[in-house]
Amino acid sequence: MATLLELSHELLHCIFTEITPTDLSAVSRTCKDLNRYISGNKLLHKDIYLQRYDQPSSDTSWESEVHDLIKLEKILESSDRQVKRDALEFAAGRINHLLETSSSDPDESLNIQLLAEHFADAANIDAILCSSTLFERAGGEDQAPAMTEELRQASAKLHCMYGVPIDEIPSRSSFTIWRPKSESSPSSCTRLRSRPKLTHTYARSKVYDLRQYTEATLWGPFRDDGTQRVDWEKVEAIMVVLGFNLRKFTERSDGRFPMIWDEPFIGATPNSYIAPPASTGPTEKLDPDLIKIRELALNLNALDPYGVTGTWMRVVCFLDFNDLYAFNFAPGLRADDQRPPIDTEEGMLGVEENVRVNLIH
């Protein structure tokens, strides 16, 4: 150790930038001299950060960021699911921060690659992404809702940012939807309860529950407390339902309709959507007024506050009206009854659309 301490600061810097942030933390605790060199060393922490994570858009507290990300990676690498659940609030905050500061190119983003590697671990998926209310009834034995509403909302948001609906679908011969009946025997009920719980059937029951859509929720996926905040648990349910239908459509089209939502965290970063290039052709034969209108329309791109101008695929899923009515207004249903899962197939329509924002002054 004495030989190491005799090295110049420049050489120490080169050595320490080659180790992982977790190892740097361990090195800083080996002796007072190394602790003094590492602690408060802004340049060292910046270089270590930029070797492992994407460049943030603005200056930051490099040492604090490195310490927080060390803590996050230790949580994600832990084999203890309870440790992950207990740290959900912290993990959610740091993961959202990594997404917000990610490169717009997912293929080049260090943050996206790092998160994708960590969430290849089923324990991270179960403990962090499957802690919303949806998984109180759906999902597997290792998936359970968090203790507070805010944590459940945070988990649902992360599931949406993850972008791959968590909905394991076993073969048709291996499952039966649980429909409890008064005449069922105890043994048959036990067998039915032991069957896998298909997440999309419970998500569908939330999406088509008309009690979810009121003036308080602005008739959409917003909370009913008057804050107009996004209700991420509703958005999560919509994503799971859409994901199931899109997967079925891909299978039925023999691959002619490409599979989407199969890569984690793709599209969750700022400016990650890139519109396809517009077709160009000779304009000298066009009417001058038409050319002017086209130029004005293109200039609207600069006024698009949400970045939605481009070519999009609009997918519409819908439940048969008779099924929808029976689900919400069947005889004997009480207003506060928990609605059962829906395994009725939906209709689906996909349309490619050109979207352009028109601002009204």
Secondary structure, DSSP 4 states (H G I P E B T S, - for coil): -HHHHTS-HHHHHHHHTTS-HHHHHHHHTT-HHHHHHHTT-HHHHHHHHHHHSPPPSS---HHHHHHHHHHHHHHHH-S-HHHHHHTHHHHHHHHHHHHHTS-S-TTT-HHHHHHHHHTTSHHHIIIIIS-SGGGGTSB-TT----SSHHHHHHHHHHHHHH-S-------GGG-------TT--HHHHHHHHHS-B-HHHHHHHHHT-GGG-STTTTTTTB-TTSS--B-HHHHHHHHHHHHHHHHHHHHHTTTSS---S-STTTT-STT---PPPPP----TTS-HHHHHHHHHHHHGGGG-TT---EEEEEEEEE--HHHHHHHHH-TT--TTPPPPP--PPPEEEEEEEEE------
